Amino acid sequence: MKVAFSNWKGGKKHFGCKLVGSAFKLLCAERDMEIVSLDKADLVIVNAEGSIHDGANENQLDIAKEMPAVLINGSMTALDTVTWEDLAAFQLVTVREHRTCYELDGQLDFQVRVVPDVIFKHLPEIRDMRYLSRSGIFESCSSNKTGPPHATANVKDPEYVKRLMQSKGACLGRFHGIAVASMADVPFSAFAANTHKNLGIMEDMGVPQHYHQRYESASRFVPGEVDERVQQYAERAHREVNGLFDRIAEL
């Protein structure tokens, strides 16, 4: 099968975009899915990620009206013009946390399935890279730039993931930072981003008590150890992401 990606972000310097892009490449290569340009594709994979919300980028949802497409990996909220017919045109729709699922069900009466972010494809190699000696608390801003001023550029730091994994704890405002910490067994608290995505993944992990609306509160209550529910979520997420692409390969 030949597939094209829409809303591809793998070329950005953001650590999360890089990891998501490499995950997509791995998932496709393992299933003999060749990544090609849009005009040569049998199927388009729309990466909803964190960018379709508050009326932005809703044109991404028009693609399924033109050619076979799936919509995956999204956290979406406050959609302005999207209809039931827009989503029903896709051969498959998944979102990466349950709060988006609830919102779409309530807003559009459309049944969607929750499959965690494709970044969890990297679970085996991140666990293999875990550091035994750790120190300090890693702090990262949120996607709406709240958080400690000194952390606002961290997302483009080539050492972001290494520094996070070398920390004994973390206070995180970035969705993909939460994902990396969960795979690396770094205890963490989280605070609000520009959508409900951080709250959604923390609830899905079973640790909403470690989510805080504001950075100041999250920074005071970084847990001292990893909750086993977080480890179990990461393992389950890895399996479900692989299962999703097995299903896509069969379309």
Beta strands, then each sheet from edge to edge (+ up, - down):
strand 1: 2-6
strand 2: 34-35
strand 3: 43-47
strand 4: 69-74
strand 5: 92-95
strand 6: 113-114
strand 7: 137-142
strand 8: 169-173
strand 9: 188-191
strand 10: 211-212
sheet 1: 2+ 1+ 3+ 4+ 5+ 6+
sheet 2: 7+ 8+ 9+ 10+
end
